[in-house]
Structures are given as C-alpha cells and as structure tokens.
Amino acid sequence: MHPTASSRRSQADRRAQTRAALITAAVSCINTSGAAAVSTQQIAAAANLTRGAVQHHFGTPEALYLAVIDHGWTTLVDAHRRAPGPEVPLTDRLSTWAAIMHDAYRQDTTRAAYELLVAHRSNPAFLDSQLPILKTAEQTLDDLWTTALADTGHHTATLIKLRTLVRSCILGTIVRQAVDPTDHTATVDDLHQLMLTQITGQS
C-alpha cells in the first residue's frame, strides 16, 4: 500500500515539528548552560525526545547547532522587518529602529546563535559552514536599514557603518551585562541619540 498524500504531509509535519522542538530546546539549553557545556543528550531530554532523535533529524550535533544559528539569524532579520521606512518622520523612525535593534539582539534565539559562534571559534570548518547564513542575514539587514534611511542623503556605505556601530554597542553591552548585570549602557535612548547624532549632526 502506497502512502497517501495526506499521510505524507502528516509525516512531513511531524518531522518539521520534531526539528522545531529540538531547535527550541537547544536554544533554551544553550542560553541556560552555555554552548560549550551543552550536550545533545541534554537538548533531547529538554525536548522530551531521545538522543537518537537528534541523530535522525540532524545527523550530527554540528548540524543541529547550524540549524540553531540559522534560526537565530532568521528571527533577527524578521524582527528588523517590522522597523519603519521613510513614511515615518525621521526622529520617530530612528526611535523605533533603536528599540527594535535593542530587543532583537537580546532575543533568546539570537543570543544562542552568538553563543555557538563563540564556543566554536576554534573550529574553522564549523565557522565556514555558517558563514553563508550569516552573510545572507547581514546583507538583508543592511538592505532593510539603508532602504529605511534612503531619504537622509547619506551614502549607503556610511549608513552601513552606522548600523555596524549600533550593533557593536548592543553586543558589547550584552557581554558586559553577562558579568555585571548592573551595566545599563546602550539603552534604547542611548542608541536613538547615537543614530540621531550620526544622521542629522544633532547632539
């Protein structure tokens, strides 16, 4: 008896649900234990699955971790897609961008992706494998940002440098807060002011 189209869809749905559950569990475990300490057994248990499920759906732990990174960059980009464009007055536009960027890099999915990059920084093969995913995400983020600020009169390269600066401020604060939770630099207001100063020259 051949499987029906309905049963094939059902099997595909179950596979997708299991993969999603493992990725979600991996994100949680990585943010709780750290990427260097996490294990596939811990991840599988958090997803109420066996370790064999990781091997069945991803093949290797590295493939699961690459899927987590892919998911992290996807959710990061999706958050930025909600940011306004030239139809919104510049000050309000930059305020919203500051809030979205501030929160987007603090998402559990994004933090897990960065955790994995740090943990695998001495593994060139792993870093090379994730590079196309990262480059695609960064290109999309640059496109969203430069399109949103196309009416400011600044060159594309200048706008991209500003986005990179803002991102660096956010990530730097996240790292500092990991060791000093009282560090409250790079607030949304700080980021908004930085953007406004660089775009308009107003201090």
PyMOL commands that set and color helices and strands:
alter all, ss='L'
color gray80, all
select helices_A, chain A and resi 5-33+40-46+51-58+61-80+90-104+108-119+124-148+150-152+156-179+188-200
alter helices_A, ss='H'
color red, helices_A
deselect
rebuild
show_as cartoon
